[in-house]
Amino acid sequence: MLRHLVPPAIRPPFARYSHAVEIAAGARLLLVSGQLGISPDEVIPEGVEEQADLCLAAIDACLIEAGMARADIVRLNAYVTDRAHLPGYMAARDRFIADPPPASTLMIVSGFARPEFKVEIEALAARAD
């Protein structure tokens, strides 16, 4: 149902992601809004890795609610507020994603709605039923 592409004609990915993921016709799609690093009891950890873990846990909860799994993620888009946050985000992401890895984009942005947030992650998942 999903075909992960890493074409030999282009440079291999910089990190653990696929250059493209093809979704077969008829798949059910789930678009997960950007999730922030805040716990259900309103705690926002200081560290970006801990915030990323919370973002990914929220994505996991959305997947489960939709009857999907991490292996159904075809794309992650992540936003961090500083280059210094890249290692923490990537460590959390690499623990979270399935193999083969999804397509992925990581951007550095100037900030989010509240200054204590350092990372936001959104996802696209697909599953044939």
Backbone as CSV, one residue per row, in Angstrom:
resi,resn,N_x,N_y,N_z,CA_x,CA_y,CA_z,C_x,C_y,C_z
1,MET,0.821,-1.194,0.000,0.000,0.000,0.000,0.860,1.251,0.000
2,LEU,1.958,1.247,0.756,2.892,2.370,0.756,4.188,1.919,0.091
3,ARG,4.727,2.758,-0.760,6.009,2.455,-1.383,6.977,3.585,-1.042
4,HIS,8.013,3.270,-0.278,9.010,4.245,0.152,10.100,4.338,-0.911
5,LEU,10.400,5.559,-1.329,11.333,5.781,-2.427,12.574,6.539,-1.960
6,VAL,13.727,5.974,-2.284,15.015,6.639,-2.098,15.770,6.429,-3.418
7,PRO,15.461,7.260,-4.437,16.018,7.051,-5.772,17.551,7.124,-5.775
8,PRO,18.198,6.188,-6.452,19.658,6.202,-6.512,20.201,7.372,-7.328
9,ALA,19.334,8.053,-8.088,19.772,9.169,-8.922,19.985,10.460,-8.129
10,ILE,19.587,10.481,-6.846,19.787,11.679,-6.030,20.529,11.310,-4.756
11,ARG,21.040,12.319,-4.073,21.799,12.113,-2.838,20.941,11.388,-1.808
12,PRO,21.510,10.425,-1.075,20.745,9.761,-0.017,20.271,10.780,1.023
13,PRO,19.213,10.453,1.759,18.708,11.367,2.788,19.791,11.728,3.819
14,PHE,19.707,12.947,4.357,20.637,13.420,5.377,20.464,12.682,6.703
15,ALA,19.258,12.199,6.950,18.946,11.552,8.228,17.989,10.398,7.937
16,ARG,17.265,9.977,8.937,16.384,8.822,8.815,15.016,9.240,8.271
17,TYR,14.914,9.327,6.959,13.665,9.619,6.271,13.755,9.104,4.840
18,SER,12.614,8.960,4.193,12.552,8.588,2.780,12.363,9.855,1.961
19,HIS,12.922,9.868,0.752,12.716,11.041,-0.099,11.251,11.181,-0.517
20,ALA,10.561,10.064,-0.671,9.161,10.103,-1.089,8.461,8.841,-0.601
21,VAL,7.151,8.948,-0.447,6.327,7.781,-0.118,5.105,7.827,-1.017
22,GLU,4.911,6.759,-1.767,3.761,6.657,-2.657,2.615,5.955,-1.920
23,ILE,1.420,6.538,-2.023,0.223,5.987,-1.387,-0.655,5.388,-2.481
24,ALA,-1.033,4.132,-2.323,-1.884,3.466,-3.301,-3.272,4.098,-3.334
25,ALA,-3.898,4.041,-4.494,-5.254,4.568,-4.650,-6.207,3.868,-3.677
26,GLY,-7.141,4.630,-3.159,-8.155,4.065,-2.266,-7.768,4.030,-0.808
27,ALA,-6.581,4.505,-0.468,-6.160,4.505,0.934,-6.945,5.552,1.720
28,ARG,-7.145,5.258,3.002,-7.761,6.213,3.918,-6.658,7.118,4.440
29,LEU,-6.862,8.434,4.439,-5.849,9.398,4.886,-6.209,9.984,6.248
30,LEU,-5.172,10.261,7.034,-5.324,10.954,8.311,-4.337,12.109,8.317
31,LEU,-4.831,13.319,8.472,-3.987,14.499,8.564,-4.006,14.969,10.002
32,VAL,-2.842,14.939,10.645,-2.732,15.311,12.053,-2.192,16.734,12.139
33,SER,-2.945,17.601,12.770,-2.512,18.991,12.974,-1.203,19.045,13.726
34,GLY,-0.526,20.180,13.619,0.710,20.375,14.367,0.470,20.206,15.858
35,GLN,1.283,19.354,16.479,1.165,19.077,17.908,2.316,19.757,18.636
36,LEU,2.025,20.319,19.793,3.023,21.020,20.601,3.408,20.189,21.812
37,GLY,4.541,20.502,22.390,5.085,19.761,23.523,4.459,20.160,24.847
38,ILE,3.211,19.798,25.013,2.496,20.106,26.247,1.722,18.859,26.677
39,SER,1.807,18.531,27.941,1.138,17.330,28.453,-0.346,17.620,28.696
40,PRO,-1.156,16.568,28.867,-2.584,16.785,29.147,-2.835,17.623,30.401
41,ASP,-1.887,17.609,31.343,-2.060,18.419,32.557,-1.334,19.770,32.454
42,GLU,-1.109,20.218,31.213,-0.582,21.558,30.918,0.900,21.752,31.241
43,VAL,1.673,20.691,31.438,3.107,20.818,31.708,3.856,20.925,30.382
44,ILE,4.741,21.925,30.293,5.577,22.118,29.115,7.030,21.927,29.552
45,PRO,7.658,20.812,29.150,9.043,20.592,29.559,9.968,21.656,28.972
46,GLU,11.090,21.876,29.610,12.078,22.843,29.124,12.801,22.313,27.893
47,GLY,13.157,21.025,27.901,13.988,20.461,26.837,13.221,20.161,25.563
48,VAL,13.881,20.380,24.429,13.246,20.136,23.136,12.987,18.653,22.912
49,GLU,13.864,17.778,23.367,13.636,16.345,23.174,12.386,15.895,23.924
50,GLU,12.203,16.395,25.133,11.013,16.053,25.916,9.758,16.642,25.278
51,GLN,9.867,17.875,24.761,8.728,18.454,24.048,8.397,17.636,22.804
52,ALA,9.420,17.226,22.061,9.192,16.417,20.862,8.540,15.085,21.221
53,ASP,8.968,14.483,22.341,8.336,13.236,22.792,6.838,13.433,23.020
54,LEU,6.461,14.572,23.603,5.040,14.857,23.832,4.301,15.084,22.515
55,CYS,4.932,15.795,21.582,4.321,15.999,20.262,4.044,14.657,19.598
56,LEU,5.036,13.783,19.639,4.917,12.481,18.980,3.926,11.574,19.707
57,ALA,3.842,11.688,21.025,2.843,10.926,21.780,1.434,11.377,21.381
58,ALA,1.258,12.666,21.146,-0.046,13.179,20.711,-0.382,12.651,19.314
59,ILE,0.608,12.609,18.438,0.398,12.043,17.098,0.029,10.571,17.221
60,ASP,0.736,9.849,18.093,0.436,8.440,18.336,-1.017,8.263,18.790
61,ALA,-1.484,9.122,19.688,-2.863,9.050,20.178,-3.855,9.268,19.035
62,CYS,-3.551,10.192,18.136,-4.424,10.430,16.974,-4.435,9.213,16.058
63,LEU,-3.273,8.609,15.837,-3.192,7.401,15.016,-4.051,6.286,15.606
64,ILE,-3.890,6.058,16.899,-4.651,5.000,17.579,-6.143,5.268,17.477
65,GLU,-6.550,6.506,17.690,-7.971,6.876,17.599,-8.532,6.578,16.213
66,ALA,-7.666,6.700,15.177,-8.087,6.449,13.793,-7.888,4.997,13.372
67,GLY,-7.434,4.152,14.295,-7.189,2.757,13.950,-5.958,2.568,13.087
68,MET,-4.978,3.442,13.287,-3.737,3.388,12.508,-2.548,3.176,13.443
69,ALA,-1.362,3.023,12.830,-0.135,2.792,13.579,0.982,3.674,13.026
70,ARG,2.095,3.711,13.735,3.239,4.518,13.300,3.711,4.146,11.895
71,ALA,3.600,2.883,11.535,4.011,2.439,10.202,3.149,3.048,9.099
72,ASP,1.994,3.607,9.451,1.107,4.235,8.473,1.481,5.693,8.200
73,ILE,2.413,6.252,8.955,2.832,7.642,8.724,3.611,7.707,7.420
74,VAL,3.168,8.586,6.528,3.863,8.757,5.256,4.683,10.042,5.218
75,ARG,4.370,10.985,6.106,5.113,12.249,6.120,5.038,12.885,7.498
76,LEU,6.184,13.389,7.957,6.260,14.224,9.160,6.791,15.585,8.749
77,ASN,6.149,16.633,9.221,6.660,17.990,9.083,6.951,18.489,10.489
78,ALA,8.171,18.934,10.716,8.554,19.412,12.044,9.139,20.812,11.942
79,TYR,8.919,21.565,13.000,9.376,22.944,13.075,10.043,23.127,14.429
80,VAL,11.251,23.659,14.435,11.963,23.965,15.671,12.382,25.425,15.644
81,THR,12.613,25.992,16.818,12.907,27.421,16.903,14.394,27.755,16.877
82,ASP,15.268,26.746,16.777,16.706,27.016,16.773,17.442,25.799,16.239
83,ARG,18.528,26.018,15.522,19.356,24.901,15.040,19.840,24.023,16.192
84,ALA,20.062,24.615,17.338,20.528,23.858,18.507,19.522,22.783,18.920
85,HIS,18.264,22.904,18.484,17.236,21.937,18.847,17.188,20.727,17.918
86,LEU,17.953,20.754,16.832,17.901,19.658,15.863,18.254,18.300,16.480
87,PRO,19.346,18.158,17.228,19.678,16.836,17.780,18.589,16.265,18.701
88,GLY,18.009,17.096,19.549,16.951,16.625,20.452,15.720,16.186,19.695
89,TYR,15.320,16.984,18.707,14.172,16.600,17.893,14.450,15.293,17.161
90,MET,15.619,15.202,16.532,15.935,14.024,15.727,16.038,12.759,16.578
91,ALA,16.524,12.876,17.795,16.588,11.711,18.685,15.180,11.213,19.003
92,ALA,14.271,12.139,19.314,12.885,11.756,19.609,12.225,11.159,18.369
93,ARG,12.409,11.804,17.230,11.823,11.304,15.982,12.333,9.904,15.660
94,ASP,13.635,9.692,15.770,14.201,8.395,15.397,13.710,7.269,16.307
95,ARG,13.415,7.575,17.569,12.827,6.563,18.474,11.384,6.247,18.075
96,PHE,10.710,7.224,17.504,9.277,7.138,17.234,8.944,6.462,15.904
97,ILE,9.647,6.802,14.845,9.236,6.362,13.514,9.518,4.883,13.265
98,ALA,8.707,4.320,12.378,8.858,2.923,11.975,9.810,2.842,10.785
99,ASP,10.187,1.626,10.439,10.977,1.385,9.231,10.082,0.755,8.184
100,PRO,10.184,1.137,6.929,11.035,2.215,6.450,10.495,3.567,6.915
101,PRO,11.370,4.563,7.037,10.941,5.853,7.575,10.072,6.638,6.590
102,PRO,9.245,7.536,7.126,8.390,8.364,6.265,9.192,9.457,5.573
103,ALA,8.541,10.132,4.638,9.086,11.367,4.094,9.068,12.389,5.236
104,SER,9.943,13.387,5.171,10.064,14.296,6.307,10.595,15.653,5.875
105,THR,10.109,16.692,6.525,10.637,18.041,6.363,10.871,18.614,7.749
106,LEU,12.004,19.288,7.926,12.353,19.933,9.196,12.724,21.375,8.897
107,MET,12.022,22.301,9.537,12.262,23.721,9.300,12.581,24.441,10.603
108,ILE,13.388,25.473,10.499,13.672,26.347,11.638,12.790,27.579,11.476
109,VAL,12.014,27.865,12.514,11.062,28.965,12.481,11.366,29.951,13.607
110,SER,10.768,31.124,13.537,11.063,32.155,14.536,10.333,31.938,15.857
111,GLY,9.273,31.133,15.857,8.579,30.896,17.115,7.182,30.381,16.900
112,PHE,6.518,30.110,18.029,5.153,29.588,18.026,4.260,30.529,18.828
113,ALA,3.015,30.147,19.024,2.028,30.991,19.701,2.460,31.362,21.118
114,ARG,3.189,30.461,21.788,3.707,30.754,23.126,5.216,30.549,23.096
115,PRO,5.971,31.436,23.704,7.435,31.402,23.580,8.101,30.173,24.202
116,GLU,7.436,29.481,25.114,8.052,28.315,25.743,8.090,27.086,24.830
117,PHE,7.313,27.105,23.750,7.329,25.981,22.814,8.551,26.067,21.910
118,LYS,9.218,24.930,21.718,10.431,24.873,20.899,10.275,24.007,19.660
119,VAL,9.232,23.190,19.622,9.038,22.260,18.509,7.543,22.047,18.279
120,GLU,7.173,21.860,17.009,5.817,21.484,16.627,5.943,20.453,15.512
121,ILE,5.121,19.416,15.566,5.203,18.330,14.596,3.808,17.998,14.084
122,GLU,3.675,17.872,12.770,2.427,17.450,12.143,2.698,16.180,11.332
123,ALA,1.645,15.419,11.035,1.821,14.152,10.337,0.720,13.909,9.323
124,LEU,1.069,13.114,8.330,0.120,12.583,7.365,0.280,11.067,7.394
125,ALA,-0.824,10.351,7.575,-0.801,8.892,7.586,-1.800,8.373,6.561
126,ALA,-1.549,7.162,6.079,-2.422,6.529,5.096,-2.495,5.044,5.393
127,ARG,-3.700,4.488,5.178,-3.896,3.062,5.429,-4.981,2.522,4.496
128,ALA,-4.708,1.386,3.897,-5.723,0.711,3.088,-6.572,-0.149,4.014
129,ASP,-7.861,-0.054,3.883,-8.747,-0.860,4.732,-9.410,-1.956,3.920
